[in-house]
Amino acid sequence: MEAYSYGQLEQATARSIQRRGDQIKPEDEALVVTAMMAAQQIEVDIAAGGQQATKAIYMIPHFKGVLADLGCTAPGRMALGGDSNKGREGKPGAVANNEIAARRAKLRGRGA
């Protein structure tokens, strides 16, 4: 693995999101923007050093959560049903029964 260079996190985030293809829907735009903003801010703060870098490190778990919600981490993909229909209930095309689907429904006012 290469040494870290400025901009690498933002570029890797963009590639990860792009590789999700049509699994990322237009209604996920705000989450995509959030992921990109977080990646950029983490990089800016780490480059600044000192306390800013320390604050950036504390943002990483939140950033990882956003990536998981987009399916850009292994646990996130599993929660979304993986790269196949595994984890889905009933017939093909049924709504995935998982934590992320519940979160999305709640955010959209359809869940408890």
N, CA, C and O atoms as a GROMACS GRO file, in nm:
protein
  448
    1MET      N    1   0.084  -0.118   0.000
    1MET     CA    2   0.000   0.000   0.000
    1MET      C    3   0.089   0.124   0.000
    1MET      O    4   0.189   0.131   0.071
    2GLU      N    5   0.050   0.220  -0.079
    2GLU     CA    6   0.127   0.344  -0.090
    2GLU      C    7   0.109   0.430   0.034
    2GLU      O    8   0.011   0.416   0.108
    3ALA      N    9   0.204   0.520   0.054
    3ALA     CA   10   0.192   0.618   0.162
    3ALA      C   11   0.075   0.711   0.130
    3ALA      O   12   0.043   0.735   0.014
    4TYR      N   13   0.013   0.762   0.234
    4TYR     CA   14  -0.100   0.854   0.218
    4TYR      C   15  -0.056   0.983   0.151
    4TYR      O   16   0.052   1.036   0.180
    5SER      N   17  -0.139   1.032   0.062
    5SER     CA   18  -0.116   1.164   0.003
    5SER      C   19  -0.248   1.242   0.009
    5SER      O   20  -0.356   1.185   0.001
    6TYR      N   21  -0.235   1.374   0.023
    6TYR     CA   22  -0.352   1.460   0.036
    6TYR      C   23  -0.445   1.438  -0.084
    6TYR      O   24  -0.400   1.433  -0.198
    7GLY      N   25  -0.572   1.425  -0.056
    7GLY     CA   26  -0.672   1.405  -0.161
    7GLY      C   27  -0.708   1.259  -0.180
    7GLY      O   28  -0.807   1.228  -0.247
    8GLN      N   29  -0.630   1.171  -0.122
    8GLN     CA   30  -0.651   1.028  -0.141
    8GLN      C   31  -0.785   0.981  -0.083
    8GLN      O   32  -0.854   0.901  -0.146
    9LEU      N   33  -0.822   1.028   0.034
    9LEU     CA   34  -0.948   0.985   0.096
    9LEU      C   35  -1.067   1.031   0.013
    9LEU      O   36  -1.161   0.954  -0.009
   10GLU      N   37  -1.063   1.154  -0.032
   10GLU     CA   38  -1.173   1.206  -0.113
   10GLU      C   39  -1.185   1.128  -0.245
   10GLU      O   40  -1.296   1.094  -0.287
   11GLN      N   41  -1.073   1.100  -0.308
   11GLN     CA   42  -1.074   1.024  -0.433
   11GLN      C   43  -1.124   0.881  -0.411
   11GLN      O   44  -1.203   0.830  -0.490
   12ALA      N   45  -1.078   0.818  -0.304
   12ALA     CA   46  -1.121   0.681  -0.274
   12ALA      C   47  -1.270   0.677  -0.242
   12ALA      O   48  -1.340   0.582  -0.280
   13THR      N   49  -1.320   0.779  -0.174
   13THR     CA   50  -1.462   0.787  -0.143
   13THR      C   51  -1.543   0.797  -0.272
   13THR      O   52  -1.643   0.727  -0.288
   14ALA      N   53  -1.501   0.884  -0.362
   14ALA     CA   54  -1.571   0.900  -0.490
   14ALA      C   55  -1.571   0.770  -0.569
   14ALA      O   56  -1.672   0.732  -0.628
   15ARG      N   57  -1.457   0.701  -0.571
   15ARG     CA   58  -1.450   0.573  -0.644
   15ARG      C   59  -1.541   0.468  -0.581
   15ARG      O   60  -1.609   0.394  -0.652
   16SER      N   61  -1.541   0.461  -0.449
   16SER     CA   62  -1.627   0.363  -0.380
   16SER      C   63  -1.774   0.388  -0.411
   16SER      O   64  -1.849   0.293  -0.437
   17ILE      N   65  -1.815   0.513  -0.408
   17ILE     CA   66  -1.954   0.547  -0.438
   17ILE      C   67  -1.985   0.515  -0.584
   17ILE      O   68  -2.090   0.459  -0.614
   18GLN      N   69  -1.894   0.550  -0.673
   18GLN     CA   70  -1.915   0.523  -0.816
   18GLN      C   71  -1.928   0.374  -0.842
   18GLN      O   72  -2.010   0.333  -0.925
   19ARG      N   73  -1.851   0.293  -0.774
   19ARG     CA   74  -1.854   0.148  -0.794
   19ARG      C   75  -1.985   0.085  -0.746
   19ARG      O   76  -2.016  -0.028  -0.784
   20ARG      N   77  -2.060   0.155  -0.665
   20ARG     CA   78  -2.190   0.103  -0.621
   20ARG      C   79  -2.291   0.111  -0.735
   20ARG      O   80  -2.396   0.047  -0.730
   21GLY      N   81  -2.260   0.190  -0.837
   21GLY     CA   82  -2.343   0.196  -0.957
   21GLY      C   83  -2.486   0.236  -0.928
   21GLY      O   84  -2.513   0.329  -0.852
   22ASP      N   85  -2.578   0.162  -0.992
   22ASP     CA   86  -2.720   0.198  -0.981
   22ASP      C   87  -2.781   0.159  -0.846
   22ASP      O   88  -2.900   0.180  -0.823
   23GLN      N   89  -2.699   0.103  -0.758
   23GLN     CA   90  -2.750   0.073  -0.624
   23GLN      C   91  -2.763   0.201  -0.541
   23GLN      O   92  -2.836   0.204  -0.442
   24ILE      N   93  -2.693   0.305  -0.582
   24ILE     CA   94  -2.707   0.436  -0.517
   24ILE      C   95  -2.813   0.511  -0.599
   24ILE      O   96  -2.794   0.538  -0.718
   25LYS      N   97  -2.921   0.544  -0.534
   25LYS     CA   98  -3.036   0.605  -0.600
   25LYS      C   99  -3.028   0.757  -0.594
   25LYS      O  100  -2.956   0.812  -0.510
   26PRO      N  101  -3.103   0.826  -0.682
   26PRO     CA  102  -3.105   0.972  -0.677
   26PRO      C  103  -3.144   1.026  -0.539
   26PRO      O  104  -3.096   1.132  -0.498
   27GLU      N  105  -3.231   0.955  -0.470
   27GLU     CA  106  -3.272   1.002  -0.337
   27GLU      C  107  -3.162   0.989  -0.232
   27GLU      O  108  -3.177   1.037  -0.120
   28ASP      N  109  -3.051   0.924  -0.269
   28ASP     CA  110  -2.935   0.913  -0.180
   28ASP      C  111  -2.837   1.029  -0.198
   28ASP      O  112  -2.729   1.030  -0.138
   29GLU      N  113  -2.873   1.127  -0.280
   29GLU     CA  114  -2.782   1.236  -0.314
   29GLU      C  115  -2.728   1.308  -0.190
   29GLU      O  116  -2.609   1.338  -0.183
   30ALA      N  117  -2.814   1.337  -0.095
   30ALA     CA  118  -2.769   1.410   0.025
   30ALA      C  119  -2.666   1.328   0.102
   30ALA      O  120  -2.571   1.383   0.156
   31LEU      N  121  -2.686   1.197   0.108
   31LEU     CA  122  -2.591   1.111   0.177
   31LEU      C  123  -2.458   1.106   0.102
   31LEU      O  124  -2.352   1.103   0.164
   32VAL      N  125  -2.464   1.104  -0.030
   32VAL     CA  126  -2.342   1.106  -0.112
   32VAL      C  127  -2.266   1.237  -0.087
   32VAL      O  128  -2.145   1.235  -0.068
   33VAL      N  129  -2.337   1.348  -0.088
   33VAL     CA  130  -2.274   1.478  -0.064
   33VAL      C  131  -2.214   1.482   0.077
   33VAL      O  132  -2.104   1.534   0.097
   34THR      N  133  -2.285   1.426   0.173
   34THR     CA  134  -2.234   1.420   0.310
   34THR      C  135  -2.103   1.342   0.316
   34THR      O  136  -2.008   1.384   0.382
   35ALA      N  137  -2.099   1.228   0.248
   35ALA     CA  138  -1.977   1.147   0.246
   35ALA      C  139  -1.861   1.224   0.184
   35ALA      O  140  -1.749   1.220   0.236
   36MET      N  141  -1.887   1.292   0.073
   36MET     CA  142  -1.780   1.366   0.006
   36MET      C  143  -1.733   1.485   0.091
   36MET      O  144  -1.613   1.512   0.099
   37MET      N  145  -1.828   1.554   0.155
   37MET     CA  146  -1.790   1.666   0.242
   37MET      C  147  -1.708   1.618   0.360
   37MET      O  148  -1.608   1.680   0.398
   38ALA      N  149  -1.749   1.506   0.419
   38ALA     CA  150  -1.676   1.453   0.534
   38ALA      C  151  -1.535   1.411   0.494
   38ALA      O  152  -1.440   1.439   0.566
   39ALA      N  153  -1.522   1.345   0.379
   39ALA     CA  154  -1.389   1.304   0.332
   39ALA      C  155  -1.299   1.425   0.312
   39ALA      O  156  -1.183   1.426   0.354
   40GLN      N  157  -1.354   1.528   0.250
   40GLN     CA  158  -1.275   1.649   0.225
   40GLN      C  159  -1.236   1.716   0.357
   40GLN      O  160  -1.121   1.757   0.373
   41GLN      N  161  -1.330   1.727   0.450
   41GLN     CA  162  -1.300   1.794   0.576
   41GLN      C  163  -1.200   1.715   0.659
   41GLN      O  164  -1.112   1.774   0.723
   42ILE      N  165  -1.211   1.584   0.659
   42ILE     CA  166  -1.114   1.501   0.732
   42ILE      C  167  -0.974   1.526   0.676
   42ILE      O  168  -0.878   1.539   0.751
   43GLU      N  169  -0.964   1.531   0.544
   43GLU     CA  170  -0.832   1.554   0.484
   43GLU      C  171  -0.777   1.692   0.516
   43GLU      O  172  -0.659   1.706   0.548
   44VAL      N  173  -0.862   1.793   0.510
   44VAL     CA  174  -0.818   1.930   0.543
   44VAL      C  175  -0.767   1.935   0.686
   44VAL      O  176  -0.661   1.991   0.714
   45ASP      N  177  -0.843   1.875   0.777
   45ASP     CA  178  -0.806   1.880   0.918
   45ASP      C  179  -0.680   1.799   0.948
   45ASP      O  180  -0.597   1.841   1.028
   46ILE      N  181  -0.664   1.684   0.884
   46ILE     CA  182  -0.543   1.606   0.906
   46ILE      C  183  -0.422   1.680   0.852
   46ILE      O  184  -0.315   1.680   0.914
   47ALA      N  185  -0.437   1.744   0.737
   47ALA     CA  186  -0.326   1.821   0.680
   47ALA      C  187  -0.288   1.939   0.770
   47ALA      O  188  -0.171   1.978   0.774
   48ALA      N  189  -0.385   1.995   0.840
   48ALA     CA  190  -0.358   2.109   0.930
   48ALA      C  191  -0.276   2.066   1.050
   48ALA      O  192  -0.204   2.147   1.109
   49GLY      N  193  -0.286   1.940   1.087
   49GLY     CA  194  -0.209   1.889   1.201
   49GLY      C  195  -0.266   1.933   1.335
   49GLY      O  196  -0.373   1.994   1.342
   50GLY      N  197  -0.194   1.900   1.440
   50GLY     CA  198  -0.232   1.942   1.575
   50GLY      C  199  -0.370   1.897   1.617
   50GLY      O  200  -0.412   1.785   1.588
   51GLN      N  201  -0.441   1.988   1.685
   51GLN     CA  202  -0.574   1.956   1.735
   51GLN      C  203  -0.673   1.930   1.623
   51GLN      O  204  -0.765   1.850   1.638
   52GLN      N  205  -0.655   1.997   1.510
   52GLN     CA  206  -0.745   1.973   1.396
   52GLN      C  207  -0.735   1.828   1.350
   52GLN      O  208  -0.836   1.765   1.319
   53ALA      N  209  -0.613   1.776   1.345
   53ALA     CA  210  -0.595   1.636   1.304
   53ALA      C  211  -0.659   1.542   1.405
   53ALA      O  212  -0.720   1.442   1.367
   54THR      N  213  -0.646   1.574   1.532
   54THR     CA  214  -0.708   1.491   1.636
   54THR      C  215  -0.860   1.491   1.620
   54THR      O  216  -0.923   1.386   1.632
   55LYS      N  217  -0.918   1.607   1.594
   55LYS     CA  218  -1.063   1.616   1.572
   55LYS      C  219  -1.105   1.534   1.451
   55LYS      O  220  -1.210   1.470   1.452
   56ALA      N  221  -1.022   1.536   1.347
   56ALA     CA  222  -1.054   1.459   1.227
   56ALA      C  223  -1.059   1.310   1.256
   56ALA      O  224  -1.144   1.238   1.204
   57ILE      N  225  -0.968   1.263   1.340
   57ILE     CA  226  -0.966   1.121   1.376
   57ILE      C  227  -1.098   1.081   1.443
   57ILE      O  228  -1.149   0.972   1.420
   58TYR      N  229  -1.154   1.170   1.525
   58TYR     CA  230  -1.281   1.141   1.592
   58TYR      C  231  -1.398   1.140   1.494
   58TYR      O  232  -1.504   1.085   1.526
   59MET      N  233  -1.382   1.199   1.378
   59MET     CA  234  -1.488   1.199   1.277
   59MET      C  235  -1.492   1.070   1.196
   59MET      O  236  -1.593   1.039   1.133
   60ILE      N  237  -1.384   0.994   1.198
   60ILE     CA  238  -1.375   0.875   1.113
   60ILE      C  239  -1.485   0.774   1.140
   60ILE      O  240  -1.541   0.722   1.042
   61PRO      N  241  -1.522   0.740   1.265
   61PRO     CA  242  -1.633   0.646   1.283
   61PRO      C  243  -1.765   0.696   1.224
   61PRO      O  244  -1.843   0.616   1.171
   62HIS      N  245  -1.791   0.826   1.231
   62HIS     CA  246  -1.912   0.882   1.172
   62HIS      C  247  -1.906   0.872   1.019
   62HIS      O  248  -2.004   0.838   0.953
   63PHE      N  249  -1.788   0.901   0.965
   63PHE     CA  250  -1.766   0.891   0.821
   63PHE      C  251  -1.787   0.746   0.776
   63PHE      O  252  -1.851   0.721   0.674
   64LYS      N  253  -1.733   0.653   0.852
   64LYS     CA  254  -1.750   0.511   0.821
   64LYS      C  255  -1.898   0.473   0.822
   64LYS      O  256  -1.942   0.392   0.740
   65GLY      N  257  -1.975   0.531   0.913
   65GLY     CA  258  -2.119   0.505   0.918
   65GLY      C  259  -2.190   0.552   0.792
   65GLY      O  260  -2.279   0.484   0.742
   66VAL      N  261  -2.151   0.668   0.741
   66VAL     CA  262  -2.209   0.720   0.617
   66VAL      C  263  -2.174   0.626   0.502
   66VAL      O  264  -2.259   0.594   0.419
   67LEU      N  265  -2.048   0.583   0.497
   67LEU     CA  266  -2.008   0.490   0.392
   67LEU      C  267  -2.087   0.360   0.401
   67LEU      O  268  -2.128   0.305   0.300
   68ALA      N  269  -2.109   0.311   0.523
   68ALA     CA  270  -2.186   0.188   0.542
   68ALA      C  271  -2.329   0.206   0.493
   68ALA      O  272  -2.384   0.117   0.429
   69ASP      N  273  -2.390   0.320   0.523
   69ASP     CA  274  -2.526   0.347   0.477
   69ASP      C  275  -2.536   0.346   0.325
   69ASP      O  276  -2.640   0.312   0.269
   70LEU      N  277  -2.427   0.383   0.259
   70LEU     CA  278  -2.423   0.382   0.112
   70LEU      C  279  -2.384   0.245   0.056
   70LEU      O  280  -2.386   0.225  -0.065
   71GLY      N  281  -2.349   0.152   0.144
   71GLY     CA  282  -2.306   0.020   0.098
   71GLY      C  283  -2.162   0.017   0.054
   71GLY      O  284  -2.122  -0.070  -0.024
   72CYS      N  285  -2.082   0.112   0.101
   72CYS     CA  286  -1.942   0.122   0.060
   72CYS      C  287  -1.847   0.056   0.160
   72CYS      O  288  -1.726   0.077   0.153
   73THR      N  289  -1.901  -0.023   0.252
   73THR     CA  290  -1.819  -0.104   0.342
   73THR      C  291  -1.875  -0.246   0.337
   73THR      O  292  -1.991  -0.265   0.300
   74ALA      N  293  -1.795  -0.344   0.374
   74ALA     CA  294  -1.843  -0.483   0.372
   74ALA      C  295  -1.966  -0.501   0.462
   74ALA      O  296  -2.064  -0.560   0.416
   75PRO      N  297  -1.966  -0.451   0.586
   75PRO     CA  298  -2.087  -0.466   0.668
   75PRO      C  299  -2.207  -0.391   0.608
   75PRO      O  300  -2.321  -0.438   0.618
   76GLY      N  301  -2.182  -0.277   0.546
   76GLY     CA  302  -2.289  -0.202   0.483
   76GLY      C  303  -2.352  -0.279   0.368
   76GLY      O  304  -2.474  -0.281   0.352
   77ARG      N  305  -2.268  -0.343   0.286
   77ARG     CA  306  -2.319  -0.424   0.175
   77ARG      C  307  -2.399  -0.542   0.227
   77ARG      O  308  -2.504  -0.575   0.172
   78MET      N  309  -2.350  -0.606   0.332
   78MET     CA  310  -2.423  -0.719   0.390
   78MET      C  311  -2.559  -0.674   0.443
   78MET      O  312  -2.659  -0.743   0.424
   79ALA      N  313  -2.562  -0.559   0.509
   79ALA     CA  314  -2.688  -0.508   0.562
   79ALA      C  315  -2.787  -0.473   0.452
   79ALA      O  316  -2.908  -0.483   0.470
   80LEU      N  317  -2.734  -0.432   0.338
   80LEU     CA  318  -2.819  -0.399   0.223
   80LEU      C  319  -2.854  -0.520   0.140
   80LEU      O  320  -2.926  -0.509   0.040
   81GLY      N  321  -2.805  -0.636   0.178
   81GLY     CA  322  -2.835  -0.757   0.102
   81GLY      C  323  -2.721  -0.800   0.014
   81GLY      O  324  -2.739  -0.887  -0.071
   82GLY      N  325  -2.603  -0.743   0.032
   82GLY     CA  326  -2.485  -0.785  -0.044
   82GLY      C  327  -2.494  -0.747  -0.189
   82GLY      O  328  -2.571  -0.659  -0.228
   83ASP      N  329  -2.413  -0.814  -0.268
   83ASP     CA  330  -2.410  -0.789  -0.412
   83ASP      C  331  -2.508  -0.878  -0.486
   83ASP      O  332  -2.516  -0.875  -0.608
   84SER      N  333  -2.583  -0.958  -0.411
   84SER     CA  334  -2.684  -1.045  -0.471
   84SER      C  335  -2.815  -1.021  -0.396
   84SER      O  336  -2.831  -0.917  -0.332
   85ASN      N  337  -2.906  -1.114  -0.404
   85ASN     CA  338  -3.033  -1.101  -0.333
   85ASN      C  339  -3.028  -1.162  -0.194
   85ASN      O  340  -3.132  -1.175  -0.130
   86LYS      N  341  -2.910  -1.201  -0.145
   86LYS     CA  342  -2.899  -1.256  -0.010
   86LYS      C  343  -2.948  -1.153   0.089
   86LYS      O  344  -2.926  -1.034   0.073
   87GLY      N  345  -3.015  -1.201   0.192
   87GLY     CA  346  -3.063  -1.110   0.295
   87GLY      C  347  -3.199  -1.050   0.263
   87GLY      O  348  -3.252  -0.971   0.342
   88ARG      N  349  -3.255  -1.084   0.149
   88ARG     CA  350  -3.386  -1.032   0.113
   88ARG      C  351  -3.492  -1.133   0.155
   88ARG      O  352  -3.468  -1.253   0.159
   89GLU      N  353  -3.608  -1.083   0.185
   89GLU     CA  354  -3.718  -1.169   0.226
   89GLU      C  355  -3.804  -1.204   0.106
   89GLU      O  356  -3.820  -1.125   0.013
   90GLY      N  357  -3.858  -1.324   0.111
   90GLY     CA  358  -3.957  -1.362   0.012
   90GLY      C  359  -3.905  -1.366  -0.129
   90GLY      O  360  -3.794  -1.413  -0.156
   91LYS      N  361  -3.988  -1.315  -0.221
   91LYS     CA  362  -3.958  -1.320  -0.363
   91LYS      C  363  -3.851  -1.219  -0.403
   91LYS      O  364  -3.827  -1.121  -0.331
   92PRO      N  365  -3.786  -1.241  -0.519
   92PRO     CA  366  -3.693  -1.140  -0.569
   92PRO      C  367  -3.767  -1.007  -0.584
   92PRO      O  368  -3.882  -1.003  -0.626
   93GLY      N  369  -3.699  -0.901  -0.548
   93GLY     CA  370  -3.760  -0.769  -0.556
   93GLY      C  371  -3.825  -0.725  -0.426
   93GLY      O  372  -3.866  -0.609  -0.414
   94ALA      N  373  -3.835  -0.817  -0.328
   94ALA     CA  374  -3.894  -0.779  -0.199
   94ALA      C  375  -3.802  -0.679  -0.130
   94ALA      O  376  -3.681  -0.677  -0.154
   95VAL      N  377  -3.859  -0.599  -0.046
   95VAL     CA  378  -3.781  -0.498   0.026
   95VAL      C  379  -3.689  -0.567   0.125
   95VAL      O  380  -3.730  -0.657   0.197
   96ALA      N  381  -3.564  -0.524   0.128
   96ALA     CA  382  -3.467  -0.582   0.221
   96ALA      C  383  -3.510  -0.552   0.364
   96ALA      O  384  -3.547  -0.439   0.398
   97ASN      N  385  -3.504  -0.654   0.447
   97ASN     CA  386  -3.538  -0.637   0.588
   97ASN      C  387  -3.408  -0.620   0.664
   97ASN      O  388  -3.347  -0.717   0.706
   98ASN      N  389  -3.367  -0.497   0.681
   98ASN     CA  390  -3.241  -0.471   0.749
   98ASN      C  391  -3.243  -0.334   0.814
   98ASN      O  392  -3.334  -0.254   0.793
   99GLU      N  393  -3.142  -0.310   0.892
   99GLU     CA  394  -3.133  -0.186   0.969
   99GLU      C  395  -3.130  -0.063   0.880
   99GLU      O  396  -3.192   0.038   0.913
  100ILE      N  397  -3.059  -0.069   0.769
  100ILE     CA  398  -3.046   0.048   0.683
  100ILE      C  399  -3.179   0.082   0.617
  100ILE      O  400  -3.216   0.199   0.606
  101ALA      N  401  -3.252  -0.021   0.572
  101ALA     CA  402  -3.384   0.004   0.514
  101ALA      C  403  -3.475   0.067   0.619
  101ALA      O  404  -3.554   0.156   0.587
  102ALA      N  405  -3.465   0.021   0.743
  102ALA     CA  406  -3.546   0.078   0.850
  102ALA      C  407  -3.508   0.224   0.875
  102ALA      O  408  -3.595   0.309   0.896
  103ARG      N  409  -3.377   0.253   0.873
  103ARG     CA  410  -3.332   0.391   0.893
  103ARG      C  411  -3.384   0.482   0.782
  103ARG      O  412  -3.434   0.592   0.808
  104ARG      N  413  -3.373   0.433   0.659
  104ARG     CA  414  -3.420   0.515   0.546
  104ARG      C  415  -3.570   0.540   0.557
  104ARG      O  416  -3.616   0.652   0.535
  105ALA      N  417  -3.646   0.435   0.592
  105ALA     CA  418  -3.790   0.451   0.607
  105ALA      C  419  -3.822   0.552   0.716
  105ALA      O  420  -3.912   0.634   0.701
  106LYS      N  421  -3.749   0.545   0.826
  106LYS     CA  422  -3.772   0.638   0.937
  106LYS      C  423  -3.743   0.781   0.894
  106LYS      O  424  -3.819   0.873   0.924
  107LEU      N  425  -3.632   0.800   0.822
  107LEU     CA  426  -3.597   0.933   0.775
  107LEU      C  427  -3.700   0.989   0.678
  107LEU      O  428  -3.722   1.110   0.672
  108ARG      N  429  -3.762   0.901   0.604
  108ARG     CA  430  -3.862   0.944   0.506
  108ARG      C  431  -4.001   0.952   0.567
  108ARG      O  432  -4.099   0.979   0.497
  109GLY      N  433  -4.010   0.928   0.699
  109GLY     CA  434  -4.138   0.941   0.768
  109GLY      C  435  -4.228   0.822   0.754
  109GLY      O  436  -4.348   0.832   0.781
  110ARG      N  437  -4.174   0.707   0.712
  110ARG     CA  438  -4.256   0.588   0.693
  110ARG      C  439  -4.235   0.484   0.801
  110ARG      O  440  -4.301   0.380   0.801
  111GLY      N  441  -4.144   0.510   0.892
  111GLY     CA  442  -4.115   0.409   0.993
  111GLY      C  443  -4.141   0.460   1.132
  111GLY      O  444  -4.174   0.577   1.153
  112ALA      N  445  -4.125   0.371   1.226
  112ALA     CA  446  -4.147   0.408   1.366
  112ALA      C  447  -4.028   0.478   1.424
  112ALA      O  448  -4.029   0.517   1.541
   0.00000   0.00000   0.00000
